[in-house]
Amino acid sequence: MYTLYEMPLSGNCYKARLCMQQLGIPFRRVDVDLISGVQYGDAFKRMNLNSKVPVLQLDDHTFLAESNAMLWYLAEGTHLLPASRLAHAQVLQWMFFEQYSHEPYIATVRYWLRFSGNPAAYRADIQRCRPRGYKALDVMEQHLQKHLFFVENQYSIADIALYAYTHTAQEGEFDLQRYPAIRAWLRRIETTSAFVSMAA
């Protein structure tokens, strides 16, 4: 059985949980107390030298880090990864977009406002990141005005990758009311088979 080392309210950790749940892959969860700094200890670094969650332990005791790498590993050969060569590249295109144009601005602002304990200390950073977060949402909105999902109008790990922090964007005080296509896409994902919420 796989083991997921995680922080439950992390969108990156949620990606792997949601994917495994929807694929019917049994797994166990281990909460990592990041506040204590355990991730910087030797035991955790043997799992991930980068000292971050999530980490997925496979059946052969191999450890896999980076949430989008986990999604690809888990989804390969399943309905969550379209089969064609072009579709593979398009899934990767949106997953790279999520990591470089979306998450650094939407997820980080959420963290500063909800989890840092001192949002005022990050006021300048929030002001710097917010327009870039909205730019990422603008790109998503334009795509979703013409598509049900991100690749081939088929629910895939590209959608899981982007759903994780988009559905919590309002916790970072991003206004999703101005994005009707995104809100409709969020609802479509939440009606997919075996969907589970972040809090589940």
C-alpha positions as CSV (number, residue, x, y, z in Angstrom):
1,M,0.0,0.0,0.0
2,Y,1.2,3.5,-0.8
3,T,1.9,6.0,2.0
4,L,1.4,9.7,1.5
5,Y,3.4,12.0,3.9
6,E,1.4,15.2,3.8
7,M,0.0,18.3,5.4
8,P,-3.8,17.9,5.0
9,L,-4.6,21.6,4.0
10,S,-1.8,21.7,1.4
11,G,-3.2,21.9,-2.1
12,N,-0.1,20.0,-3.4
13,C,-0.8,17.1,-0.9
14,Y,-4.5,17.2,-1.8
15,K,-3.6,16.6,-5.5
16,A,-2.2,13.2,-4.8
17,R,-5.0,12.3,-2.4
18,L,-7.7,13.2,-4.8
19,C,-6.0,11.4,-7.7
20,M,-5.6,8.1,-5.7
21,Q,-9.1,8.3,-4.4
22,Q,-10.5,8.7,-7.9
23,L,-8.4,5.9,-9.2
24,G,-9.4,3.6,-6.3
25,I,-5.7,3.2,-5.2
26,P,-5.5,2.2,-1.5
27,F,-3.1,4.4,0.5
28,R,-2.5,5.5,4.0
29,R,-1.9,9.1,5.2
30,V,0.8,10.3,7.6
31,D,0.6,13.9,8.8
32,V,3.9,15.7,8.9
33,D,4.2,18.3,11.6
34,L,5.9,21.1,9.6
35,I,5.8,23.5,12.5
36,S,8.1,21.3,14.5
37,G,10.7,21.3,11.6
38,V,10.7,17.5,11.3
39,Q,11.0,17.8,7.6
40,Y,14.6,19.1,8.0
41,G,15.7,16.1,10.0
42,D,17.8,13.2,8.5
43,A,14.9,10.8,8.5
44,F,12.7,13.0,6.3
45,K,15.6,14.0,4.1
46,R,16.1,10.4,3.3
47,M,12.6,10.6,1.7
48,N,13.0,14.0,0.1
49,L,16.2,16.0,0.1
50,N,14.2,19.1,-0.5
51,S,12.5,18.8,2.9
52,K,8.9,19.4,1.5
53,V,5.6,17.6,1.5
54,P,4.0,15.7,-0.2
55,V,6.1,12.6,-0.4
56,L,4.6,9.4,-1.7
57,Q,6.2,6.1,-0.6
58,L,5.6,3.4,-3.2
59,D,5.1,-0.3,-2.6
60,D,8.8,-1.0,-3.3
61,H,9.7,1.7,-0.7
62,T,10.8,4.1,-3.3
63,F,10.0,7.7,-2.4
64,L,8.5,10.1,-4.9
65,A,8.4,13.9,-4.4
66,E,6.8,16.8,-6.3
67,S,3.0,16.7,-6.5
68,N,2.7,16.8,-10.3
69,A,5.3,14.0,-10.7
70,M,3.1,12.0,-8.4
71,L,0.0,12.8,-10.5
72,W,1.8,11.6,-13.7
73,Y,3.0,8.4,-12.1
74,L,-0.4,7.6,-10.6
75,A,-2.4,8.4,-13.8
76,E,-0.3,6.8,-16.4
77,G,-2.3,4.2,-18.2
78,T,-5.6,5.4,-16.7
79,H,-8.5,7.5,-17.8
80,L,-7.0,10.5,-16.0
81,L,-4.2,10.8,-18.6
82,P,-5.4,11.1,-22.2
83,A,-3.6,8.6,-24.5
84,S,-2.3,10.6,-27.5
85,R,1.2,12.1,-27.7
86,L,-0.2,15.6,-28.2
87,A,-2.6,15.2,-25.3
88,H,0.4,14.2,-23.1
89,A,2.2,17.4,-24.0
90,Q,-0.9,19.5,-23.4
91,V,-1.4,18.0,-19.9
92,L,2.2,18.8,-19.2
93,Q,1.7,22.3,-20.6
94,W,-1.1,23.0,-18.0
95,M,0.8,21.3,-15.2
96,F,3.9,23.5,-15.9
97,F,1.5,26.5,-16.0
98,E,0.2,25.5,-12.6
99,Q,3.6,25.4,-11.1
100,Y,5.1,28.5,-12.6
101,S,2.2,30.9,-13.4
102,H,-0.5,29.9,-10.9
103,E,0.7,28.3,-7.7
104,P,3.5,30.7,-6.8
105,Y,1.0,33.6,-6.7
106,I,-2.4,32.1,-5.7
107,A,-1.2,29.4,-3.2
108,T,1.4,31.7,-1.7
109,V,-1.0,34.5,-1.0
110,R,-3.4,32.0,0.6
111,Y,-0.5,30.8,2.8
112,W,0.4,34.3,3.9
113,L,-3.1,35.3,4.7
114,R,-4.4,32.0,6.3
115,F,-1.4,30.2,7.8
116,S,1.5,32.6,8.3
117,G,0.1,34.1,11.6
118,N,1.2,37.6,10.5
119,P,-0.3,38.6,7.2
120,A,0.7,42.3,7.7
121,A,4.4,41.3,7.4
122,Y,3.7,40.1,3.9
123,R,1.6,43.1,2.7
124,A,4.2,44.1,0.0
125,D,4.6,40.5,-1.2
126,I,0.8,40.1,-1.4
127,Q,0.5,43.3,-3.4
128,R,3.2,42.0,-5.7
129,C,1.7,38.6,-6.2
130,R,-2.0,39.4,-6.5
131,P,-1.9,40.8,-10.0
132,R,0.0,37.8,-11.2
133,G,-2.5,35.5,-9.6
134,Y,-5.3,37.3,-11.4
135,K,-3.4,37.0,-14.6
136,A,-3.3,33.2,-14.2
137,L,-7.0,33.1,-13.4
138,D,-7.6,35.2,-16.5
139,V,-5.8,32.6,-18.7
140,M,-7.8,29.8,-17.2
141,E,-11.1,31.7,-17.6
142,Q,-10.4,32.3,-21.3
143,H,-9.6,28.6,-21.9
144,L,-12.6,27.4,-20.0
145,Q,-15.0,29.6,-21.9
146,K,-14.4,27.3,-24.8
147,H,-13.6,24.0,-23.1
148,L,-15.2,21.8,-20.4
149,F,-11.8,20.7,-19.1
150,F,-8.2,21.6,-19.8
151,V,-7.3,18.9,-22.3
152,E,-9.5,17.2,-24.9
153,N,-12.6,18.2,-22.9
154,Q,-11.8,15.3,-20.7
155,Y,-11.2,15.4,-16.9
156,S,-7.5,14.6,-16.3
157,I,-4.6,15.3,-14.0
158,A,-4.3,18.7,-15.6
159,D,-7.6,19.6,-14.0
160,I,-6.6,18.0,-10.6
161,A,-3.4,20.0,-10.6
162,L,-5.2,23.3,-11.2
163,Y,-8.2,22.6,-9.1
164,A,-6.1,22.1,-5.9
165,Y,-5.3,25.8,-5.4
166,T,-8.0,27.4,-7.6
167,H,-10.8,26.1,-5.4
168,T,-9.1,27.7,-2.3
169,A,-8.3,31.0,-4.1
170,Q,-10.9,32.9,-2.1
171,E,-8.9,32.1,1.0
172,G,-6.2,34.2,-0.5
173,E,-8.9,36.9,-1.1
174,F,-9.0,36.4,-4.9
175,D,-12.5,37.2,-6.2
176,L,-13.8,34.2,-8.2
177,Q,-17.2,35.8,-8.8
178,R,-15.6,37.5,-11.8
179,Y,-14.8,34.1,-13.3
180,P,-18.0,32.3,-14.3
181,A,-16.3,29.7,-16.5
182,I,-13.8,28.8,-13.7
183,R,-16.7,28.5,-11.2
184,A,-18.6,26.2,-13.6
185,W,-15.4,24.1,-14.1
186,L,-15.0,23.8,-10.3
187,R,-18.6,22.5,-10.0
188,R,-17.9,19.9,-12.8
189,I,-14.9,18.6,-11.0
190,E,-16.8,18.3,-7.8
191,T,-19.3,16.0,-9.5
192,T,-16.7,13.6,-10.9
193,S,-16.7,10.0,-9.7
194,A,-15.2,9.4,-6.3
195,F,-14.4,13.1,-5.7
196,V,-13.4,14.0,-2.2
197,S,-13.0,17.4,-0.7
198,M,-9.7,18.7,0.7
199,A,-11.1,18.5,4.2
200,A,-12.2,14.8,3.8
